[in-house]
Amino acid sequence: MTTSTTTTDHDTIRRWAEARDGNPALVRGTGEDGVLRIDFNEREERLDPINWDEFFRVFEQNNLAFLYQEKTADGSTSRFNKLVRRDTA
């Protein structure tokens, strides 16, 4: 069985992403601030790298929470994540 966890803790989010070689990014052309993503070095043309300070500025400004999974059903490290509104988390 796999479980997901939701957090707003910046250190937890950063540690989770970096442990999976993930980096903060914005999807270009998706509104004023853009849509946040964690880039796992599978470069998408519309992803622009940003620093963690910028990531968390947009994260807080948009009142987001980070939904993530530690392990997959077979026990391997999961990269599943999703940014959701805090009021729906």
Secondary structure, 3 states (H helix, E strand, C coil): CCCEEEECCHHHHHHHHHHCCCEEEEECCCCCCCEEEEECCCCCCCEEECCHHHHHHHHHHCCEEEEEECECCCCCECCCEEEEEHHHC
